[in-house]
Amino acid sequence: MDITRLAHAEAYIAPKHYDMRSLRLQGFDASSADFAWTGLSYFLPGGGAEMDSGPLGKIYVVIEGEVTIELGSGEAHVLGKLDSCFIPGGEARAVRNDGNNVAAMLVVMPYPKDAS
């Protein structure tokens, strides 16, 4: 079993994100998880992620505050505490914290095919 204590979780850079800090909880260098990795993202008020799509699906679980997930179609959904969503690979999305409190969200993704 691999345990990652929040106090020892390592920060990582998430491309195309702004006013956000992320910590690796599981996978990659944090643990020997071999099927997926998990990150914890803290979005400051006004923070988010630009509209983008990737080849891999992802799961978001909001654990504090609220975030707005906007899809490439223009459809938008506000997720609150313990709400979650699955975004399939290839689907464009943007993430925004439109509130005045910090929002926290777990991100679960499979490894890229070229990860070793």
N, C-alpha and C positions, 0 to 999 in steps of 0.2 A: 504494500500500500504506500502511496506517495501522498503526503500531506503538505499543502502550501498554506502557511499562516499568512493572513492578510498583512501583518506587520513586516513580513519578509518577501511579499510578492514584488516582482520586478516590473518596472514600467516598460512599456513598448510604444513605439510610434505607429499610429494608425494613419495611413495616407489619406489626404482629402478631408480630414477632420479638423475642426477649429474650436477653440475654447473648450477643450476636452482633454482629460487625462485618462490613460488606460493602464491597467495592471494585468499581467498574465497570471491566471490562477492555476491552470492546468495545461499540460501539453508543451510542446517545444522544449525549452530549457527548464520549465517549471516542474515537469513530471514525466513519467514514462508512458502517459496515455498515448495509445497508438491508433486511435480511430477518430479523434477530434481534439480540439483545444478549446479552452474557455477563457474569456477575458472579462474584466470588470471595467466598464466605462463610466466616468463621472463627467457629465455635461454641465458646464456652468450656465447660468441664465444667458440666453442668446447663443449658446454653443450648439454645435451640431456636426453633421457630415454632409458634404456636397452630394448632389444627385449623381449617382454612379451605379453601375452594375458590375458584378463579377461572375465568374463561371460557376462558383459554388453556392449552394444554398446556405442560409444562416438562420439561427433562432435567436430572437431577442426576448429577454424577460426583464421587465422593468421592476426594480426592487425598491425604488424610492422616487418620489416626484412623478412627473408626467413628461412624456416625449411625444412629439408628433412625427409619424412616419408618413411621408408623402411618396406616392408611387409615380413612376414615369407617366402614367395616364392622367395625373393631376389629382387622383383620388387621395384623400388624406384621412388618417385615423389617429386619434389621441389615445395613447396607452397609459394607464395609471398603474399604481402599485399592484404587482403580481399579475398584470395583464401580459400576454406574450403573443408573438407572431412568428410565423415561418415565412421567409422570403426565398422563393426558389432561385436557383442559379439563373443568371441572365436577366432577372427582373430588376429594373432600375428603381432606386429608392434614395430618399434624402431623409435625414434625421434632424429634428430641431427640438431644443428646449425653449419653448415660448414663455415659460413661467419665470418667476423671480427666485425660485429655490433651485438648488443643485438637484439634478436628476441622476440616478444610478441605474445602470442596465447591465445585465449579464449578456454576453455574446457567446454562442456556441457554434463552432464551424468545423467541418471536416478539414483535414490537411489538404493543401494543394497537391496535385499529382506529382509535382516535381520536388516536394519536400523529402528530405532524407534524414 
